[in-house]
Amino acid sequence: MNIRELLKRDHGIDVRISAGTGRREAPYVIERCNAEEAALTQVQLLRGIGRGLGELWRIIEWTPYGVGKATEIIRIEAVRFTRTEVETMTRGVYFDTNAVFGAPRALHPLLSWRGPAGSPSLPYELGWLHFDKAIDNVSAEGPFDQTILYSGAGAKVSVYFYARPSNGGKVIRNAELERAARAVFNPNLEDPWPITEVGPFAMKFFLSGEEMTAVGVAVYGLYFVKVRLTCFDDPKMRQLMSATLNALAAYVQR
């Protein structure tokens, strides 16, 4: 069974890969398609491999490669949590894009969500987490309200874009954070930290046993941007999720 069949069977991921193992001497061969379809295949392939290995991962380099049949290489950093240690590694995955119309690497970072005019776009890769889907929360006649879902091994993030009152600035942002915090708070949650600023976001962090929950709110034009993060609590995971929240803040600030 080849990688395409394995990913389809185990994770429901369909990739345009006809052959190869991802090594330099046998790169994954991408079928004839355009650059955007090829780039999506490449990141979905990495996503499926990461799921199979139980890893969190992020792209650190996506460049041309001109040895043998390989035309592109994606280098990733991966983190795997075991019962006794945290394993960190880097590796390269090689691709043959000779049948592709265009250069997939030129689309990195690949965008996964585009909101209404004047709102930021969001990438497929948000720090150490990866795009799952977007959900429209209202009918066509209602105000804009969408949820964008990301996940990775042991962590998930929901990003909400929805209409806000026309005035208030930080005052309404902090009031909206209080409302969001009340919605997630329960007697099992500890509230050990004050409100923290992460770029444009006001954030609250909660603990419950071995799990951490964070909620944050930012104001972007006529919209609130709310984020909710849940992950198991570990010093390394806090570092990775901090990078994820900072990545989100950077896109919102753009």
Secondary structure by P-SEA (a helix, b strand, c coil): ccaaaaaaacccccccccccccccccccccccccaaaaaaaaaaaaaaaaaaabbbbbbcbbbbbccccccbbbbbbbbbbcccccccccbbbbbbccccccccccccccccccccccbbbbccccccbbbccccccccccccbbbbbbbbcccbbbbbbbbbcccccaaaaaaaaaaaaaaaacccccccccccccccccbbbbbbcccbbbbbbbbbcccbbbbbbbbbcccaaaaaaaaaaaaaaaaaaac
